[in-house]
């Protein structure tokens, strides 16, 4: 299984921070994990909420482990009436703001998690970065 490189992860972090600053004018925490769900890179903007550190990490972890965005995972939990505790992973969260980072060929290389804004805003940032990922890594 291939995984995102540190250079690619740092580009994702920078793009997420830039988007948060330009569009929302508020600080975020952003985490990128590898294809196994382990943190590879992290950034906390000045004055970002402390609680957002762990939340951003858990969003990235969950996206990788479940193979879907945390927004989609939340929908699945609600649709299937599943309790998140059934997955036996205390690092998982269903808060929107986690998304897969997929190569042009469709291989999952990692995930990004953002926290610090409204959940829909966190999700929007990760969707943007995920859509740009193939170009960011070139």
C-alpha contacts under 8 A as a table, 3 or more apart, distances in Angstrom:
res1	aa1	res2	aa2	distance
1	X	35	X	7.47
2	X	35	X	7.06
2	X	107	X	7.96
2	X	108	X	8.00
2	X	109	X	6.10
3	X	34	X	5.49
3	X	35	X	5.06
3	X	36	X	7.99
3	X	108	X	7.62
3	X	109	X	4.32
3	X	110	X	6.20
4	X	8	X	6.30
4	X	9	X	6.58
4	X	34	X	5.77
4	X	35	X	7.03
4	X	109	X	4.86
4	X	110	X	5.78
5	X	8	X	5.18
5	X	9	X	6.16
6	X	9	X	4.95
6	X	10	X	6.11
6	X	40	X	6.85
6	X	41	X	7.12
7	X	10	X	5.19
7	X	11	X	6.35
7	X	137	X	7.78
8	X	11	X	5.12
8	X	12	X	6.34
8	X	136	X	6.85
8	X	137	X	5.08
9	X	12	X	5.09
9	X	13	X	6.28
9	X	32	X	6.03
9	X	40	X	7.29
9	X	41	X	6.25
10	X	13	X	4.98
10	X	14	X	6.17
10	X	41	X	6.73
11	X	14	X	5.13
11	X	15	X	6.14
11	X	136	X	6.49
11	X	137	X	7.48
12	X	15	X	5.14
12	X	16	X	6.14
12	X	32	X	7.72
12	X	112	X	7.85
12	X	129	X	6.46
12	X	133	X	7.33
12	X	136	X	7.20
13	X	16	X	5.22
13	X	17	X	6.19
13	X	30	X	6.31
13	X	31	X	7.22
13	X	32	X	7.36
13	X	41	X	7.76
13	X	42	X	7.25
13	X	43	X	6.79
14	X	17	X	5.21
14	X	18	X	6.09
15	X	18	X	5.12
15	X	19	X	6.17
15	X	129	X	6.96
16	X	19	X	5.16
16	X	20	X	6.17
16	X	30	X	7.22
16	X	125	X	6.21
16	X	126	X	7.34
16	X	129	X	6.68
17	X	20	X	5.13
17	X	21	X	6.10
17	X	27	X	7.86
17	X	28	X	7.06
17	X	30	X	7.60
17	X	45	X	7.53
18	X	21	X	5.18
18	X	22	X	6.01
19	X	22	X	5.22
19	X	23	X	5.74
19	X	24	X	7.64
19	X	125	X	6.85
20	X	23	X	5.56
20	X	24	X	5.25
20	X	25	X	6.33
20	X	26	X	6.41
20	X	27	X	6.79
20	X	28	X	6.94
20	X	125	X	7.24
21	X	24	X	5.72
21	X	25	X	4.50
21	X	26	X	5.96
21	X	27	X	6.84
22	X	25	X	5.91
26	X	48	X	7.87
26	X	116	X	7.88
26	X	117	X	7.31
27	X	44	X	7.84
27	X	45	X	5.31
27	X	46	X	6.56
27	X	47	X	6.35
27	X	48	X	4.79
27	X	49	X	7.99
27	X	116	X	6.46
27	X	117	X	7.74
28	X	44	X	6.28
28	X	45	X	5.67
28	X	48	X	5.21
28	X	49	X	7.55
28	X	52	X	7.34
28	X	114	X	6.71
28	X	115	X	5.65
28	X	116	X	4.52
28	X	117	X	6.77
29	X	42	X	7.50
29	X	43	X	5.76
29	X	44	X	4.37
29	X	45	X	6.20
29	X	48	X	6.39
29	X	49	X	7.92
29	X	52	X	5.84
29	X	53	X	5.75
29	X	56	X	6.15
29	X	114	X	5.79
29	X	115	X	5.39
29	X	116	X	6.26
30	X	42	X	5.76
30	X	43	X	5.42
30	X	44	X	6.54
30	X	53	X	7.70
30	X	56	X	5.65
30	X	57	X	7.49
30	X	112	X	7.10
30	X	113	X	5.61
30	X	114	X	4.53
30	X	115	X	6.59
31	X	39	X	6.92
31	X	40	X	7.74
31	X	41	X	5.86
31	X	42	X	4.40
31	X	43	X	6.57
31	X	56	X	5.60
31	X	57	X	5.29
31	X	60	X	6.47
31	X	112	X	5.65
31	X	113	X	5.14
31	X	114	X	6.58
32	X	39	X	5.92
32	X	40	X	5.76
32	X	41	X	5.21
32	X	42	X	6.32
32	X	57	X	7.45
32	X	60	X	6.21
32	X	110	X	7.05
32	X	111	X	5.63
32	X	112	X	4.47
32	X	113	X	6.43
33	X	36	X	7.56
33	X	37	X	5.35
33	X	38	X	4.98
33	X	39	X	4.01
33	X	40	X	4.89
33	X	41	X	6.79
33	X	57	X	7.81
33	X	60	X	6.04
33	X	61	X	6.54
33	X	64	X	7.83
33	X	110	X	5.40
33	X	111	X	5.41
33	X	112	X	6.54
34	X	37	X	5.41
34	X	38	X	5.51
34	X	39	X	6.36
34	X	40	X	6.05
34	X	64	X	7.93
34	X	109	X	6.31
34	X	110	X	4.25
34	X	111	X	6.71
35	X	38	X	7.54
35	X	64	X	6.31
35	X	108	X	6.34
35	X	109	X	4.81
35	X	110	X	4.11
35	X	111	X	7.24
36	X	64	X	6.74
36	X	65	X	7.19
36	X	110	X	7.30
37	X	60	X	7.07
37	X	61	X	4.57
37	X	62	X	7.37
37	X	64	X	5.28
37	X	65	X	6.09
37	X	110	X	6.98
37	X	111	X	7.55
38	X	61	X	6.62
39	X	42	X	7.51
39	X	57	X	6.98
39	X	61	X	7.60
44	X	48	X	6.33
44	X	53	X	7.15
45	X	48	X	5.48
48	X	52	X	7.13
48	X	116	X	6.35
49	X	52	X	5.37
49	X	53	X	7.51
49	X	116	X	6.28
50	X	53	X	5.72
51	X	54	X	6.15
51	X	55	X	6.57
52	X	55	X	4.85
52	X	56	X	5.82
52	X	115	X	5.08
52	X	116	X	5.58
53	X	56	X	5.60
53	X	57	X	6.54
53	X	115	X	7.46
54	X	57	X	5.11
54	X	58	X	6.08
55	X	58	X	5.09
55	X	59	X	6.13
55	X	93	X	7.86
55	X	113	X	7.90
55	X	114	X	7.77
55	X	115	X	6.15
56	X	59	X	5.15
56	X	60	X	6.44
56	X	97	X	7.70
56	X	98	X	7.59
56	X	112	X	7.99
56	X	113	X	4.58
56	X	114	X	4.76
56	X	115	X	4.96
57	X	60	X	5.36
57	X	61	X	6.17
57	X	113	X	6.07
57	X	114	X	7.97
58	X	61	X	4.92
58	X	62	X	5.94
58	X	91	X	5.45
58	X	92	X	5.65
58	X	93	X	6.10
58	X	113	X	7.28
59	X	62	X	5.20
59	X	63	X	6.25
59	X	70	X	6.51
59	X	92	X	7.03
59	X	93	X	6.05
59	X	94	X	7.49
59	X	95	X	7.06
59	X	96	X	7.62
59	X	97	X	6.33
59	X	98	X	4.51
59	X	99	X	7.75
59	X	112	X	7.36
59	X	113	X	4.76
59	X	114	X	7.18
60	X	63	X	5.29
60	X	64	X	6.43
60	X	98	X	5.10
60	X	99	X	6.64
60	X	100	X	7.75
60	X	111	X	5.01
60	X	112	X	4.72
60	X	113	X	4.21
60	X	114	X	7.91
61	X	64	X	5.40
61	X	65	X	6.15
61	X	91	X	7.17
61	X	92	X	6.80
61	X	111	X	7.15
61	X	113	X	7.88
62	X	65	X	5.08
62	X	66	X	5.87
62	X	69	X	7.97
62	X	70	X	6.68
62	X	91	X	7.33
62	X	92	X	4.98
62	X	93	X	6.29
62	X	94	X	7.77
62	X	98	X	7.30
63	X	66	X	5.39
63	X	67	X	5.60
63	X	68	X	5.13
63	X	69	X	5.05
63	X	70	X	5.66
63	X	98	X	5.67
63	X	99	X	5.52
63	X	100	X	5.86
63	X	111	X	6.16
63	X	112	X	7.87
64	X	67	X	5.13
64	X	68	X	6.98
64	X	99	X	7.90
64	X	100	X	6.33
64	X	108	X	7.88
64	X	110	X	6.18
64	X	111	X	5.71
66	X	69	X	8.00
66	X	73	X	7.49
67	X	100	X	7.09
67	X	108	X	7.96
68	X	72	X	6.23
68	X	73	X	6.51
68	X	99	X	6.69
68	X	100	X	6.38
69	X	72	X	5.17
69	X	73	X	6.21
69	X	96	X	7.57
69	X	97	X	7.61
69	X	98	X	5.39
69	X	99	X	4.31
69	X	100	X	6.21
70	X	73	X	4.73
70	X	74	X	6.04
70	X	93	X	7.27
70	X	94	X	5.23
70	X	95	X	6.09
70	X	96	X	5.03
70	X	97	X	6.30
70	X	98	X	5.01
70	X	99	X	6.54
71	X	74	X	5.20
71	X	75	X	6.42
71	X	94	X	6.79
71	X	95	X	6.75
71	X	96	X	4.43
71	X	97	X	6.91
71	X	98	X	7.31
71	X	123	X	7.32
72	X	75	X	5.02
72	X	76	X	6.18
73	X	76	X	4.99
73	X	77	X	6.20
73	X	94	X	6.05
74	X	77	X	5.13
74	X	78	X	6.23
74	X	94	X	4.87
74	X	95	X	6.98
74	X	96	X	7.45
75	X	78	X	5.12
75	X	79	X	5.93
76	X	79	X	5.06
76	X	80	X	5.84
76	X	81	X	7.88
76	X	82	X	7.83
77	X	80	X	5.45
77	X	81	X	5.48
77	X	82	X	4.78
77	X	83	X	6.66
77	X	84	X	7.09
78	X	81	X	4.96
78	X	82	X	6.72
79	X	82	X	7.95
82	X	86	X	7.35
83	X	86	X	5.73
84	X	87	X	5.90
84	X	88	X	7.95
84	X	92	X	7.68
84	X	93	X	7.64
84	X	94	X	7.78
85	X	88	X	5.52
85	X	89	X	7.08
85	X	90	X	7.52
89	X	92	X	5.80
95	X	98	X	7.82
95	X	119	X	6.68
96	X	119	X	5.21
96	X	120	X	6.49
96	X	122	X	6.81
96	X	123	X	5.39
97	X	113	X	5.65
97	X	114	X	5.32
97	X	115	X	6.70
97	X	119	X	6.08
97	X	120	X	7.18
97	X	121	X	7.65
97	X	122	X	4.50
97	X	123	X	3.76
97	X	124	X	7.38
97	X	125	X	7.57
97	X	126	X	6.12
98	X	111	X	7.01
98	X	112	X	5.64
98	X	113	X	4.24
98	X	114	X	6.47
98	X	122	X	7.89
98	X	123	X	6.50
98	X	126	X	6.28
99	X	111	X	5.49
99	X	112	X	5.45
99	X	113	X	6.54
99	X	123	X	7.69
99	X	126	X	5.69
99	X	127	X	6.56
99	X	130	X	6.66
100	X	108	X	6.69
100	X	109	X	7.79
100	X	110	X	6.04
100	X	111	X	4.22
100	X	112	X	6.44
100	X	130	X	6.44
101	X	108	X	5.96
101	X	109	X	5.75
101	X	110	X	5.12
101	X	111	X	4.89
101	X	112	X	6.91
101	X	130	X	5.27
101	X	133	X	6.36
102	X	105	X	7.84
102	X	106	X	5.61
102	X	107	X	5.37
102	X	108	X	4.41
102	X	109	X	5.63
102	X	110	X	7.17
102	X	130	X	7.17
102	X	133	X	7.13
102	X	134	X	7.32
103	X	106	X	5.16
103	X	107	X	5.21
103	X	108	X	6.46
103	X	109	X	6.68
103	X	133	X	7.39
103	X	134	X	5.63
104	X	107	X	7.48
104	X	134	X	5.81
112	X	126	X	6.41
112	X	130	X	7.91
113	X	126	X	6.77
114	X	122	X	5.33
114	X	123	X	7.38
114	X	125	X	7.39
114	X	126	X	6.76
115	X	119	X	7.53
115	X	122	X	5.84
116	X	122	X	7.26
117	X	121	X	5.93
117	X	122	X	5.77
118	X	121	X	5.18
118	X	122	X	6.21
119	X	122	X	5.02
119	X	123	X	6.11
120	X	123	X	5.00
120	X	124	X	6.12
121	X	124	X	4.97
121	X	125	X	6.36
122	X	125	X	5.36
122	X	126	X	6.51
123	X	126	X	5.18
123	X	127	X	6.06
124	X	127	X	5.09
124	X	128	X	6.19
125	X	128	X	5.19
125	X	129	X	6.30
126	X	129	X	5.08
126	X	130	X	5.92
127	X	130	X	5.08
127	X	131	X	6.09
128	X	131	X	5.19
128	X	132	X	6.30
129	X	132	X	5.09
129	X	133	X	5.78
130	X	133	X	5.05
131	X	134	X	7.58
132	X	135	X	5.57
132	X	136	X	6.09
133	X	136	X	4.93
133	X	137	X	6.30
134	X	137	X	5.56
134	X	138	X	6.87
135	X	138	X	5.43
